[in-house]
Amino acid sequence: MKNQILIFLLFTGISIMGLSSCATIPQGAEAVQPFEKGKYLGKWYEIARMDFKFEKNLNNTTATYSINDNGTIKVDNRGYNTKKEEWTQAIGKAKFVEDEDVAKLKVSFFGPFYSGYNVIAIDKDYQYALVAGKSLKYLWILSRETDIPMDVKNKYLKKAEDIGYDTSALLWISHGKIK
C-alpha cells in the first residue's frame, strides 16, 4: 500500500510539473496573429535579453529556426561564453500551442519540459521581433542583422514596458569580434 501511495504521489508530482511547464504568456501580452511560420524561419541575432542561467555570460548569440522532419521547429541556439572562452550550442524544438497562424509556441531543450515562446511584435518584413517568455522574467529582442533601428528598438521597449517588463534589466548583446 505504501508503494502505491508513493507511486501515486510521484505521478501526481510529475503531472503537476508537466502542467506548470506548459507554454504560457505574460498577462497583457498577445501573440502575433496572423503569423507566417515560413517567414520566421532562418537566423536571428539576439539584440537584447533578460538574462537567465542558460544564457549567462553569452554574447554573439543567435537562434536559427528550421523545420524538423516531424513538422516541429528545430531551434539551434549558439553563443560565445565570455568566461569559458568557447562557443556553446543548445538544440531544442518548438511546437505551436494553438494554430500555426498564432505566434504562441512552446519550446523545449530538456525532453518533456516546455516553456513559453511568444512572438508579441514583428515587423511586416519579419526582420525584427519581440519575444516574450512565459513570464516577465523572459524577454528577447531579435533582428536579422546584428543591430536594430532606434525607432524599432524604442517601439519594442515601450510595448514591453506597457506589459510590465522592467526593460532596464535587459542585457544588450555584443556581436563583435571574439578574442
C-alpha positions as CSV (number, residue, x, y, z in Angstrom):
1,M,0.0,0.0,0.0
2,K,2.9,2.4,0.8
3,N,4.3,1.7,-2.6
4,Q,1.0,2.5,-4.3
5,I,0.7,5.8,-2.4
6,L,4.3,6.7,-3.2
7,I,3.7,5.9,-6.9
8,F,0.5,8.0,-6.8
9,L,2.3,10.9,-5.2
10,L,5.2,10.7,-7.7
11,F,2.8,10.5,-10.6
12,T,0.8,13.5,-9.2
13,G,4.0,15.5,-8.8
14,I,5.2,14.7,-12.3
15,S,1.8,15.7,-13.7
16,I,1.8,19.0,-11.8
17,M,5.3,19.7,-13.0
18,G,4.2,18.9,-16.5
19,L,1.3,21.3,-16.3
20,S,3.4,24.0,-14.8
21,S,5.9,23.7,-17.7
22,C,3.2,24.2,-20.3
23,A,3.5,27.3,-22.5
24,T,2.1,30.4,-21.1
25,I,2.2,34.1,-22.0
26,P,2.5,37.0,-19.6
27,Q,-0.7,38.8,-18.7
28,G,-1.3,41.7,-21.0
29,A,0.8,40.2,-23.8
30,E,-0.7,38.9,-27.0
31,A,0.9,36.6,-29.6
32,V,1.1,37.9,-33.1
33,Q,-1.7,36.9,-35.4
34,P,-1.7,36.2,-38.3
35,F,1.8,34.7,-38.1
36,E,3.7,33.3,-41.0
37,K,6.0,30.4,-39.8
38,G,7.9,30.2,-43.1
39,K,8.9,33.9,-42.9
40,Y,10.1,33.5,-39.3
41,L,12.4,30.6,-40.1
42,G,16.2,31.2,-40.5
43,K,18.8,33.0,-38.5
44,W,18.1,35.7,-35.9
45,Y,20.6,37.7,-33.9
46,E,19.8,38.3,-30.2
47,I,19.9,42.1,-29.7
48,A,18.8,42.2,-26.1
49,R,17.5,39.7,-23.4
50,M,16.6,39.3,-19.8
51,D,19.5,37.3,-18.5
52,F,18.9,33.8,-17.1
53,K,21.1,30.9,-16.3
54,F,21.1,29.2,-19.6
55,E,22.5,32.2,-21.4
56,K,24.7,33.5,-18.6
57,N,28.0,35.0,-19.9
58,L,27.0,34.6,-23.6
59,N,27.4,37.2,-26.3
60,N,27.3,36.8,-30.1
61,T,24.1,34.9,-29.5
62,T,21.9,33.7,-32.4
63,A,18.9,31.5,-32.9
64,T,18.3,29.6,-36.1
65,Y,14.9,28.1,-36.8
66,S,14.2,25.3,-39.3
67,I,11.7,22.6,-39.8
68,N,12.3,19.1,-38.4
69,D,11.2,16.0,-40.3
70,N,8.2,15.6,-37.9
71,G,7.0,19.1,-38.5
72,T,8.2,20.7,-35.3
73,I,10.5,23.6,-35.4
74,K,14.2,23.0,-34.8
75,V,15.7,25.6,-32.5
76,D,19.5,26.0,-32.8
77,N,20.8,28.5,-30.2
78,R,24.5,29.5,-30.3
79,G,26.6,31.9,-28.2
80,Y,30.1,32.7,-27.2
81,N,30.7,32.1,-23.4
82,T,33.0,35.0,-22.4
83,K,34.1,33.3,-19.2
84,K,34.9,29.9,-20.6
85,E,36.1,31.5,-23.9
86,E,34.3,28.9,-26.0
87,W,31.2,28.6,-28.2
88,T,28.1,26.9,-26.7
89,Q,25.2,25.4,-28.6
90,A,21.8,24.2,-27.5
91,I,19.4,22.3,-29.8
92,G,15.7,22.2,-29.0
93,K,12.3,22.0,-30.6
94,A,9.3,24.2,-30.7
95,K,5.6,23.5,-31.2
96,F,2.7,25.7,-31.8
97,V,0.3,25.9,-28.8
98,E,-2.6,26.9,-31.0
99,D,-3.0,27.2,-34.7
100,E,0.2,27.9,-36.7
101,D,-1.0,31.4,-37.6
102,V,-0.8,32.3,-33.9
103,A,2.8,33.0,-32.7
104,K,2.3,31.3,-29.4
105,L,4.7,28.4,-29.1
106,K,6.3,26.2,-26.5
107,V,10.0,25.3,-26.7
108,S,11.9,22.5,-25.1
109,F,15.6,21.9,-24.7
110,F,15.1,19.3,-22.0
111,G,13.0,16.4,-23.0
112,P,9.3,16.7,-22.0
113,F,9.7,20.1,-20.3
114,Y,8.4,23.1,-22.3
115,S,8.3,26.8,-21.7
116,G,6.5,29.6,-23.4
117,Y,7.9,31.3,-26.5
118,N,5.6,34.1,-27.8
119,V,6.3,36.4,-30.6
120,I,4.5,39.5,-29.4
121,A,5.7,42.0,-32.1
122,I,7.1,41.6,-35.5
123,D,7.5,44.0,-38.5
124,K,5.8,43.2,-41.8
125,D,9.1,42.0,-43.4
126,Y,10.0,39.7,-40.5
127,Q,13.3,41.5,-39.8
128,Y,12.7,42.4,-36.1
129,A,10.9,40.5,-33.4
130,L,10.0,41.0,-29.8
131,V,9.6,37.7,-28.0
132,A,8.1,37.1,-24.5
133,G,8.7,34.0,-22.5
134,K,6.2,32.5,-20.1
135,S,6.6,35.3,-17.5
136,L,8.0,38.8,-17.1
137,K,11.4,37.1,-16.4
138,Y,12.0,36.3,-20.1
139,L,12.2,38.7,-23.0
140,W,14.2,38.9,-26.2
141,I,14.6,41.5,-28.9
142,L,15.7,39.8,-32.2
143,S,16.9,41.0,-35.5
144,R,18.0,39.5,-38.8
145,E,21.1,41.8,-38.6
146,T,23.4,42.5,-35.6
147,D,21.7,45.7,-34.8
148,I,18.3,47.3,-34.8
149,P,17.0,50.7,-35.9
150,M,16.4,53.1,-33.0
151,D,12.7,53.5,-33.8
152,V,12.1,49.8,-33.7
153,K,14.1,49.5,-30.5
154,N,12.0,52.2,-28.9
155,K,8.7,50.8,-30.1
156,Y,9.6,47.3,-28.7
157,L,10.8,48.7,-25.4
158,K,7.6,50.7,-25.0
159,K,5.5,47.6,-25.8
160,A,7.4,45.5,-23.3
161,E,7.1,48.2,-20.6
162,D,3.4,48.5,-21.2
163,I,3.1,44.8,-20.5
164,G,5.1,45.2,-17.3
165,Y,8.6,44.3,-18.2
166,D,11.5,46.1,-16.4
167,T,13.4,47.0,-19.6
168,S,16.3,48.5,-17.5
169,A,17.2,44.8,-16.8
170,L,17.8,44.0,-20.4
171,L,21.3,43.0,-21.4
172,W,22.3,44.4,-24.8
173,I,24.2,41.8,-26.6
174,S,27.6,42.3,-28.3
175,H,28.1,40.8,-31.8
176,G,31.7,41.9,-32.1
177,K,34.9,40.1,-32.7
178,I,35.9,37.2,-30.5
179,K,39.3,37.5,-28.8
